[in-house]
Amino acid sequence: MTNPENISAHGRRLLDRRSFLGTAGLSTAGLGLASLLQSDGLLASDVGTAGGKTPIRPSIDPNNPYLPRKAHFESPAKQVLVIFCPGAVSHVDTFDYKPALTKLHGQKPPGIPAVTFEGPTGNIAKPFWDFKPRGESGKMVSDLLPHLAEQVDDFCFLHSLNTDTSAHPQGENFLNTGFTMEGFPSFGSWVTYALGTENQELPAFVAINDPRGLARSGKNNFGNGFLPAAFQGTDFNAKNPPNNLHRPSGLTPDADAATVDLLQRLNAKHLELYPGDANLAGRIASYELAGKMQTSVPDVMDLSGETAATLKAYGVEGGSELRGEYAKNCILARRLIEKGVRVVQLFNGSDPAGGNGITNWDSHSNIAETHAMQAEIMDQPTAALIADMKQRGLLENTLVVWATEFGRMPFLQSNGTGRDHNPDAFTCFLTGAGVKKGFSYGESDEFGFKASVNPTSVYDFNASLLHLMGLDHERLTYYHNGLERRLTNVHGNVIHDVLA
């Protein structure tokens, strides 16, 4: 034991009971104040251990992880709809007008390497569809997408996007999760982890898959990665309800209700014994949500109440069967947004057997035929969805994102009928809450080969989407395997020029 005579005068004052209680009280008050300031997003942005800002942890109730939570700061966007087109839509044939392609059609592209990552460079190919000025803004859009072209005055285009990969699975992963590898949380999972949801009877995050199946990267596009399982996307579409939702035919309603009641009592008893078991609490919350979905999901999927005019506008009938199914998915997306679902991810394109332009936008050959096939499915229903949301006032607090994983080359492949992958330039657009209207940001070069003005990475893109949802991408983190993980890794800058 230390000899009291060896303790300094300052040390003896600290050991004095009255001094100790006073110091401890001030410290506790300071910690309490810091906690309150952090919960309101008012702490200074101190530099953290990874060189970023101090993380802001969502306050998640383990008994109900879906409860709505405050954003880091006020933002007009409260919900988000992501329309994702797997396969790489050709920007130079849709939204990125390049007169030089017509001028040099059939010639070798000057200033472009003779060999790219997938083989010899072909001859320059003019757009397969004519471009025309649209709307009051005069935005040049091709005839491939006439319905979306009518709405360009409401869109904010990003023409200088570039990505880190030219492979479809990795490209989908990178756009949707911020990493080319699998196992990382998707954008929708990050948003629902941070914000929860307004409707406690439907999932916080719904992925509406294409009628033809999953995209190349499958459920990783809407997976929770290392985030709690409560934040993974629930996937279903207008044709196929969530799995295991309906009661087995041999089980009566009374027996089903009795079983649920027994499980609830057993789980509650177990939780009393282990009050700190977050996994059990989360599992109970998941089961309770599933029970509520038995009535809420059939209701939201029931399109019988939609008017004939609405069904016609979306193109449910009068076109291909696939367009009709995708149109129903678009109506389902609008209904989910109306019900308060935080994130809806709508897929246009799948990859059951390689795609090759038949089931998605991956047009290495016969692009004139295959892109036209996909556009017939996507254009009218998507345009009707955006117009319908605008008419109903949903765009006032909903951000809409139209995206694809990368672009396509300005020249033809060796077969002479298609365009190869282009990771160095592609186009996406935004509309709705928080973004400028009739605006174009960034440019690709004169051929659409590389981003040249305001090059924008996928990290910047995702940082901006989070910002529009009221979230600081540098402070929205999750501690995993010794690292503070982010959607944007250690990169990304918000594109302030696109903000309204």
NULUMBA-229899 format. One record per residue (C-alpha): residue in three letters; y, z, x. Coordinates in Angstrom, 2 decimals. Layout:
N
  voza       yy       zz       xx
   ALA        Y        Z        X
...
***
This chain:
500
  voza       yy       zz       xx
   MET     0.00     0.00     0.00
   THR     3.49    -0.87     1.24
   ASN     5.55     2.04     2.51
   PRO     8.61     2.44     0.18
   GLU    10.74     3.06     3.24
   ASN     9.99    -0.50     4.45
   ILE    11.40    -2.07     1.22
   SER    14.97    -3.35     1.45
   ALA    17.74    -2.06    -0.78
   HIS    17.72    -5.36    -2.70
   GLY    13.96    -5.04    -3.19
   ARG    14.29    -1.50    -4.51
   ARG    16.90    -2.70    -7.02
   LEU    14.46    -5.37    -8.26
   LEU    11.76    -2.75    -8.72
   ASP    14.07    -0.52   -10.70
   ARG    12.90    -0.58   -14.35
   ARG    16.34    -1.15   -15.83
   SER    17.16    -3.95   -13.36
   PHE    13.76    -5.55   -13.89
   LEU    14.12    -5.61   -17.70
   GLY    17.63    -7.06   -17.43
   THR    16.56    -9.80   -15.00
   ALA    13.43   -10.63   -17.02
   GLY    15.45   -10.82   -20.25
   LEU    17.93   -13.26   -18.74
   SER    15.09   -15.40   -17.33
   THR    13.29   -15.51   -20.67
   ALA    16.50   -16.50   -22.44
   GLY    17.08   -19.24   -19.90
   LEU    13.57   -20.63   -20.39
   GLY    14.02   -20.54   -24.15
   LEU    17.33   -22.41   -23.90
   ALA    15.78   -25.04   -21.62
   SER    12.93   -25.52   -24.07
   LEU    15.35   -26.01   -26.99
   LEU    17.46   -28.48   -25.00
   GLN    14.37   -30.46   -24.00
   SER    13.09   -30.65   -27.59
   ASP    16.47   -32.15   -28.59
   GLY    16.49   -34.56   -25.63
   LEU    19.59   -32.91   -24.09
   LEU    18.29   -31.94   -20.68
   ALA    19.65   -33.78   -17.67
   SER    17.43   -36.53   -16.28
   ASP    16.09   -34.67   -13.29
   VAL    14.02   -36.65   -10.84
   GLY    10.31   -35.90   -11.26
   THR     7.49   -35.88    -8.77
   ALA     6.77   -39.59    -9.23
   GLY    10.40   -40.66    -8.82
   GLY    10.98   -40.95   -12.57
   LYS    12.69   -38.75   -15.12
   THR    11.37   -35.44   -16.37
   PRO     8.74   -36.17   -19.05
   ILE     9.44   -35.30   -22.67
   ARG     6.20   -34.04   -24.20
   PRO     5.66   -34.75   -27.90
   SER     5.06   -31.52   -29.78
   ILE     1.73   -32.38   -31.40
   ASP     0.08   -30.11   -33.97
   PRO    -3.65   -30.27   -33.11
   ASN    -4.47   -29.59   -36.76
   ASN    -2.47   -32.64   -37.81
   PRO    -1.65   -35.00   -34.92
   TYR    -0.21   -37.58   -37.33
   LEU     2.81   -35.56   -38.47
   PRO     6.11   -37.42   -37.86
   ARG     7.98   -36.42   -34.70
   LYS    11.52   -36.97   -33.45
   ALA    12.29   -39.86   -31.13
   HIS    14.01   -39.22   -27.79
   PHE    17.24   -40.59   -29.28
   GLU    18.47   -42.13   -32.51
   SER    17.48   -45.73   -33.08
   PRO    17.56   -48.02   -36.14
   ALA    13.90   -49.03   -35.66
   LYS    11.48   -46.52   -37.19
   GLN     8.46   -48.83   -37.51
   VAL     7.22   -51.84   -35.59
   LEU     5.23   -54.95   -36.52
   VAL     3.72   -56.88   -33.60
   ILE     2.53   -60.43   -34.35
   PHE     0.31   -61.35   -31.41
   CYS    -0.94   -64.91   -30.79
   PRO    -3.81   -64.83   -28.24
   GLY    -4.53   -67.90   -26.14
   ALA    -1.02   -68.63   -24.79
   VAL     1.29   -70.56   -27.10
   SER     3.01   -73.44   -25.27
   HIS     6.67   -72.49   -24.95
   VAL     7.68   -76.04   -23.97
   ASP     6.20   -77.36   -27.23
   THR     7.70   -74.71   -29.53
   PHE    10.87   -72.75   -28.67
   ASP    11.88   -73.67   -25.08
   TYR    13.56   -77.09   -25.19
   LYS    13.44   -79.01   -21.90
   PRO    14.99   -82.54   -22.02
   ALA    13.85   -83.15   -18.42
   LEU    10.25   -83.33   -19.64
   THR    11.07   -86.36   -21.76
   LYS    13.17   -87.93   -19.01
   LEU    10.40   -87.59   -16.39
   HIS     7.41   -88.08   -18.72
   GLY     4.42   -89.48   -16.84
   GLN     5.86   -88.76   -13.39
   LYS     4.83   -86.25   -10.77
   PRO     7.02   -83.14   -11.17
   PRO     9.58   -82.88    -8.34
   GLY     9.77   -79.53    -6.58
   ILE     6.51   -78.27    -8.08
   PRO     3.50   -77.65    -5.77
   ALA     0.85   -80.38    -5.74
   VAL    -1.79   -77.75    -6.43
   THR    -1.46   -74.67    -8.64
   PHE    -3.86   -71.77    -9.15
   GLU    -6.20   -73.84   -11.37
   GLY    -6.20   -77.17    -9.58
   PRO    -4.14   -80.29    -8.87
   THR    -0.80   -80.64   -10.61
   GLY    -0.82   -83.38   -13.23
   ASN     1.98   -85.59   -14.49
   ILE     4.93   -84.26   -16.46
   ALA     4.29   -84.42   -20.21
   LYS     7.09   -84.54   -22.77
   PRO     6.79   -82.16   -25.74
   PHE     4.06   -83.18   -28.14
   TRP     6.47   -82.53   -31.03
   ASP    10.12   -83.49   -31.47
   PHE    12.78   -80.82   -31.06
   LYS    15.72   -80.54   -33.46
   PRO    18.72   -78.20   -33.78
   ARG    18.10   -75.52   -36.43
   GLY    20.30   -73.18   -38.43
   GLU    23.96   -72.44   -37.83
   SER    23.18   -71.51   -34.23
   GLY    21.79   -75.00   -33.53
   LYS    18.78   -73.53   -31.74
   MET    16.41   -76.29   -30.64
   VAL    12.92   -75.73   -32.09
   SER    10.07   -78.22   -32.36
   ASP     8.58   -79.68   -35.52
   LEU     5.34   -77.82   -34.77
   LEU     6.72   -74.70   -36.48
   PRO     9.03   -75.90   -39.28
   HIS     8.92   -72.70   -41.35
   LEU     9.78   -70.35   -38.48
   ALA    12.41   -72.88   -37.37
   GLU    14.31   -72.24   -40.60
   GLN    14.84   -68.59   -39.59
   VAL    16.11   -68.95   -36.01
   ASP    19.49   -67.45   -36.92
   ASP    17.70   -64.12   -37.41
   PHE    15.70   -64.30   -34.16
   CYS    16.37   -63.02   -30.65
   PHE    14.49   -65.21   -28.15
   LEU    13.44   -64.14   -24.66
   HIS    12.92   -67.32   -22.61
   SER    12.46   -65.92   -19.10
   LEU     9.36   -63.78   -19.52
   ASN     6.78   -63.78   -16.74
   THR     3.54   -61.92   -16.20
   ASP     1.28   -60.81   -13.35
   THR    -1.87   -62.71   -14.30
   SER    -3.06   -66.11   -15.52
   ALA    -6.35   -64.95   -17.08
   HIS    -6.54   -64.31   -20.83
   PRO    -8.28   -60.90   -20.91
   GLN    -6.03   -59.51   -18.20
   GLY    -2.98   -61.17   -19.78
   GLU    -3.70   -59.58   -23.15
   ASN    -4.28   -56.23   -21.47
   PHE    -1.06   -56.49   -19.49
   LEU     1.13   -57.36   -22.47
   ASN    -0.42   -54.81   -24.81
   THR    -1.17   -51.92   -22.41
   GLY     1.01   -52.50   -19.33
   PHE    -2.02   -52.87   -17.03
   THR    -4.38   -55.76   -16.32
   MET    -7.36   -53.40   -16.18
   GLU    -9.08   -51.92   -19.21
   GLY    -8.93   -48.28   -20.24
   PHE    -5.17   -47.86   -20.64
   PRO    -3.40   -46.92   -23.89
   SER    -1.96   -49.73   -25.97
   PHE     1.68   -50.02   -27.00
   GLY     0.84   -48.90   -30.54
   SER    -0.98   -45.83   -29.24
   TRP     1.98   -44.81   -27.08
   VAL     4.36   -45.15   -30.05
   THR     2.18   -43.14   -32.44
   TYR     1.50   -40.51   -29.75
   ALA     5.27   -40.08   -29.46
   LEU     6.31   -40.42   -33.10
   GLY     3.36   -39.80   -35.42
   THR     3.67   -41.46   -38.84
   GLU     5.40   -40.99   -42.19
   ASN     2.34   -41.65   -44.40
   GLN    -0.33   -38.97   -44.01
   GLU    -2.86   -40.89   -46.14
   LEU    -3.03   -44.00   -43.95
   PRO    -3.57   -44.43   -40.21
   ALA    -0.50   -44.23   -38.00
   PHE    -1.51   -47.46   -36.21
   VAL    -3.31   -50.36   -37.89
   ALA    -4.61   -53.47   -36.10
   ILE    -5.14   -56.41   -38.46
   ASN    -7.56   -58.71   -36.69
   ASP    -7.68   -62.46   -37.17
   PRO   -10.13   -63.60   -39.89
   ARG   -12.18   -65.23   -37.10
   GLY   -12.70   -62.00   -35.14
   LEU   -11.32   -60.07   -32.17
   ALA    -9.11   -61.44   -29.40
   ARG   -10.47   -61.94   -25.87
   SER    -9.77   -58.37   -24.73
   GLY   -11.18   -56.95   -27.96
   LYS   -10.35   -53.42   -29.01
   ASN    -8.61   -52.74   -25.72
   ASN    -5.57   -54.47   -27.27
   PHE    -5.21   -51.56   -29.69
   GLY    -7.18   -48.82   -27.95
   ASN    -6.00   -45.32   -27.10
   GLY    -7.22   -45.36   -23.49
   PHE    -6.87   -41.83   -22.13
   LEU    -4.57   -40.67   -24.95
   PRO    -6.18   -38.48   -27.62
   ALA    -8.51   -40.44   -29.89
   ALA    -6.27   -39.80   -32.90
   PHE    -3.87   -42.45   -31.57
   GLN    -6.20   -45.43   -31.34
   GLY    -5.58   -48.32   -33.70
   THR    -7.65   -48.51   -36.89
   ASP    -8.77   -52.12   -37.25
   PHE    -9.35   -53.85   -40.56
   ASN    -8.00   -56.89   -42.38
   ALA    -7.57   -58.19   -45.91
   LYS   -11.17   -59.40   -45.96
   ASN   -12.93   -56.51   -44.24
   PRO   -12.00   -52.87   -45.01
   PRO   -12.49   -50.14   -42.38
   ASN   -16.13   -49.47   -41.52
   ASN   -17.96   -46.53   -43.14
   LEU   -15.19   -45.94   -45.66
   HIS   -17.16   -46.38   -48.87
   ARG   -19.61   -43.82   -50.22
   PRO   -23.29   -44.82   -49.83
   SER   -24.71   -46.23   -53.06
   GLY   -27.37   -43.49   -53.29
   LEU   -24.81   -40.66   -53.12
   THR   -23.14   -39.49   -56.34
   PRO   -19.41   -38.63   -56.40
   ASP   -20.23   -34.97   -57.11
   ALA   -22.68   -34.77   -54.22
   ASP   -20.17   -36.47   -51.92
   ALA   -17.43   -34.01   -52.90
   ALA   -19.78   -31.05   -52.40
   THR   -20.74   -32.32   -48.94
   VAL   -17.10   -32.71   -47.92
   ASP   -16.28   -29.22   -49.22
   LEU   -19.15   -27.69   -47.26
   LEU   -18.11   -29.47   -44.07
   GLN   -14.52   -28.29   -44.47
   ARG   -15.62   -24.66   -44.88
   LEU   -17.98   -24.85   -41.89
   ASN   -15.33   -26.49   -39.70
   ALA   -12.69   -23.97   -40.76
   LYS   -15.06   -21.09   -39.95
   HIS   -15.84   -22.57   -36.55
   LEU   -12.14   -23.08   -35.85
   GLU   -11.52   -19.40   -36.59
   LEU   -13.99   -18.53   -33.84
   TYR   -12.47   -21.03   -31.39
   PRO    -8.78   -21.34   -32.32
   GLY    -7.88   -23.15   -29.10
   ASP   -10.39   -25.98   -29.56
   ALA    -8.02   -28.97   -29.86
   ASN   -10.90   -31.46   -29.99
   LEU   -12.38   -29.74   -33.02
   ALA    -8.99   -29.55   -34.72
   GLY    -8.41   -33.25   -34.03
   ARG   -11.86   -34.10   -35.38
   ILE   -11.17   -32.17   -38.57
   ALA    -7.83   -33.98   -38.96
   SER    -9.60   -37.31   -38.46
   TYR   -12.20   -36.49   -41.12
   GLU    -9.49   -35.40   -43.53
   LEU    -7.59   -38.66   -42.96
   ALA   -10.80   -40.63   -43.54
   GLY   -11.23   -38.81   -46.86
   LYS    -7.69   -39.72   -47.92
   MET    -8.26   -43.32   -46.84
   GLN   -11.08   -43.67   -49.34
   THR    -8.40   -43.97   -52.02
   SER    -5.32   -45.12   -50.07
   VAL    -6.90   -48.09   -48.25
   PRO    -8.38   -49.80   -51.35
   ASP    -4.97   -49.41   -52.98
   VAL    -3.03   -50.99   -50.11
   MET    -5.62   -53.80   -49.78
   ASP    -5.45   -54.68   -53.47
   LEU    -3.32   -57.83   -53.63
   SER    -3.83   -58.36   -57.37
   GLY    -0.36   -57.00   -58.08
   GLU     1.34   -59.62   -55.90
   THR     3.21   -62.29   -57.88
   ALA     2.16   -65.93   -57.97
   ALA     5.46   -66.81   -56.26
   THR     4.67   -64.43   -53.39
   LEU     1.16   -65.81   -52.92
   LYS     2.57   -69.36   -52.91
   ALA     5.31   -68.49   -50.42
   TYR     2.79   -66.98   -48.00
   GLY     0.49   -70.01   -48.37
   VAL    -2.54   -68.14   -49.69
   GLU    -3.63   -71.34   -51.42
   GLY    -3.02   -75.03   -50.81
   GLY    -3.96   -75.09   -47.14
   SER    -7.01   -74.41   -45.01
   GLU    -9.28   -71.49   -45.82
   LEU    -8.27   -69.86   -42.54
   ARG    -4.59   -70.12   -43.44
   GLY    -5.33   -68.46   -46.76
   GLU    -7.14   -65.58   -45.05
   TYR    -4.39   -65.16   -42.46
   ALA    -1.77   -65.28   -45.24
   LYS    -3.54   -62.38   -46.96
   ASN    -3.43   -60.49   -43.65
   CYS     0.34   -61.08   -43.54
   ILE     0.74   -59.64   -47.05
   LEU    -1.40   -56.66   -46.00
   ALA     0.89   -56.15   -42.98
   ARG     3.95   -56.04   -45.24
   ARG     2.25   -53.59   -47.62
   LEU     1.32   -51.28   -44.73
   ILE     4.91   -51.31   -43.48
   GLU     6.10   -50.54   -47.01
   LYS     3.73   -47.55   -47.10
   GLY     5.27   -46.10   -43.93
   VAL     2.60   -46.98   -41.34
   ARG     4.30   -46.56   -37.97
   VAL     2.73   -49.50   -36.06
   VAL     1.09   -52.63   -37.44
   GLN    -0.39   -55.17   -35.02
   LEU    -1.19   -58.53   -36.64
   PHE    -3.39   -60.97   -34.71
   ASN    -3.29   -64.75   -35.07
   GLY    -6.21   -66.06   -33.04
   SER    -9.57   -64.77   -31.82
   ASP   -12.12   -65.49   -29.15
   PRO   -15.68   -65.40   -30.50
   ALA   -16.86   -68.13   -28.11
   GLY   -14.15   -68.88   -25.58
   GLY   -11.43   -70.06   -27.94
   ASN   -10.63   -73.43   -26.34
   GLY    -7.86   -74.09   -28.83
   ILE   -10.21   -73.98   -31.80
   THR   -10.07   -70.28   -32.64
   ASN    -6.89   -69.46   -30.68
   TRP    -3.97   -71.12   -28.86
   ASP    -5.81   -71.82   -25.57
   SER    -5.25   -75.61   -25.50
   HIS    -6.57   -76.99   -22.22
   SER    -7.46   -80.22   -24.00
   ASN    -6.40   -82.05   -27.15
   ILE    -3.28   -79.88   -27.44
   ALA    -1.80   -82.21   -30.05
   GLU    -4.75   -81.45   -32.30
   THR    -5.52   -77.83   -31.42
   HIS    -1.96   -76.47   -31.37
   ALA    -1.34   -78.24   -34.69
   MET    -4.47   -76.56   -36.09
   GLN    -3.26   -73.09   -35.07
   ALA     0.30   -73.77   -36.25
   GLU    -0.97   -74.73   -39.72
   ILE    -2.57   -71.30   -39.93
   MET     0.25   -69.25   -38.38
   ASP     3.60   -70.86   -39.25
   GLN     4.07   -70.60   -43.03
   PRO     2.46   -67.15   -43.58
   THR     4.33   -65.62   -40.61
   ALA     7.68   -67.07   -41.70
   ALA     7.04   -65.87   -45.26
   LEU     6.18   -62.38   -43.99
   ILE     9.46   -62.09   -42.06
   ALA    11.48   -63.53   -44.96
   ASP     9.77   -61.22   -47.45
   MET    10.44   -58.17   -45.27
   LYS    14.09   -59.20   -44.98
   GLN    14.42   -59.68   -48.74
   ARG    12.91   -56.23   -49.39
   GLY    15.20   -54.54   -46.85
   LEU    12.31   -53.63   -44.53
   LEU    13.95   -55.22   -41.48
   GLU    16.69   -52.60   -41.58
   ASN    14.34   -50.08   -39.97
   THR    11.46   -52.26   -38.76
   LEU    11.32   -54.08   -35.42
   VAL     9.30   -57.32   -35.55
   VAL     7.82   -58.68   -32.31
   TRP     6.28   -62.16   -31.99
   ALA     4.38   -62.45   -28.71
   THR     1.75   -64.29   -26.70
   GLU     0.26   -63.36   -23.29
   PHE     1.76   -66.20   -21.18
   GLY     2.94   -69.80   -21.47
   ARG     1.61   -73.24   -20.61
   MET     2.42   -75.76   -17.87
   PRO     4.97   -78.58   -18.24
   PHE     2.43   -81.06   -16.91
   LEU    -0.97   -82.23   -18.09
   GLN    -4.34   -81.13   -16.78
   SER    -6.73   -83.62   -15.18
   ASN    -8.15   -84.54   -18.58
   GLY    -4.69   -85.74   -19.60
   THR    -4.66   -84.10   -23.04
   GLY    -3.88   -80.40   -22.54
   ARG    -1.74   -77.91   -20.63
   ASP    -2.93   -75.22   -18.22
   HIS    -1.95   -71.52   -18.14
   ASN     1.55   -70.65   -16.96
   PRO     2.19   -66.98   -16.05
   ASP     5.64   -67.70   -14.56
   ALA     7.49   -68.61   -17.76
   PHE     6.92   -68.03   -21.44
   THR     8.80   -67.19   -24.64
   CYS     8.58   -64.38   -27.19
   PHE    11.03   -63.42   -29.91
   LEU    12.22   -60.29   -31.71
   THR    13.85   -59.76   -35.08
   GLY    14.80   -56.90   -37.33
   ALA    16.14   -53.45   -36.53
   GLY    18.22   -53.04   -33.39
   VAL    18.22   -56.61   -31.98
   LYS    20.81   -59.37   -31.89
   LYS    20.48   -62.29   -34.30
   GLY    20.63   -65.96   -33.35
   PHE    20.56   -65.05   -29.67
   SER    18.68   -66.36   -26.63
   TYR    18.22   -64.34   -23.46
   GLY    17.21   -65.78   -20.09
   GLU    16.12   -69.28   -19.16
   SER    13.23   -71.02   -17.49
   ASP    13.94   -73.84   -15.01
   GLU    14.56   -77.43   -16.13
   PHE    10.81   -78.00   -16.57
   GLY     9.86   -74.65   -18.11
   PHE     7.76   -73.99   -15.01
   LYS     9.33   -70.72   -13.78
   ALA    11.76   -68.14   -15.13
   SER    15.09   -68.89   -13.45
   VAL    17.90   -67.02   -15.26
   ASN    17.42   -63.30   -15.90
   PRO    13.68   -63.23   -15.08
   THR    12.06   -60.67   -17.37
   SER     8.80   -58.93   -16.58
   VAL     6.33   -57.59   -19.11
   TYR     7.40   -54.14   -17.90
   ASP    11.00   -54.93   -18.94
   PHE     9.74   -56.30   -22.27
   ASN     7.76   -53.15   -23.09
   ALA    10.54   -50.86   -21.85
   SER    12.89   -52.60   -24.28
   LEU    10.46   -52.33   -27.20
   LEU    10.11   -48.58   -26.62
   HIS    13.88   -48.25   -26.34
   LEU    14.29   -49.99   -29.69
   MET    11.94   -47.36   -31.14
   GLY    14.12   -44.58   -29.75
   LEU    11.86   -43.85   -26.77
   ASP    12.74   -43.64   -23.07
   HIS     9.93   -45.48   -21.26
   GLU    10.44   -43.35   -18.14
   ARG    10.05   -40.07   -20.04
   LEU     7.20   -41.02   -22.37
   THR     4.28   -40.04   -20.15
   TYR     0.80   -38.55   -20.28
   TYR    -0.74   -36.59   -17.42
   HIS    -4.07   -38.19   -16.49
   ASN    -6.14   -37.94   -13.31
   GLY    -3.29   -36.39   -11.34
   LEU    -0.63   -38.91   -12.42
   GLU     2.10   -39.04   -15.03
   ARG     1.02   -42.30   -16.66
   ARG     3.45   -44.60   -18.50
   LEU     3.20   -47.82   -20.50
   THR     5.45   -49.36   -17.85
   ASN     3.67   -47.77   -14.84
   VAL     6.53   -47.20   -12.34
   HIS     8.52   -50.31   -13.28
   GLY    10.67   -51.72   -16.06
   ASN    14.30   -51.90   -17.15
   VAL    15.64   -52.04   -20.69
   ILE    17.15   -55.44   -21.54
   HIS    20.42   -54.16   -22.95
   ASP    21.76   -57.66   -23.63
   VAL    19.33   -58.12   -26.55
   LEU    20.33   -54.89   -28.31
   ALA    22.53   -55.23   -31.39
***
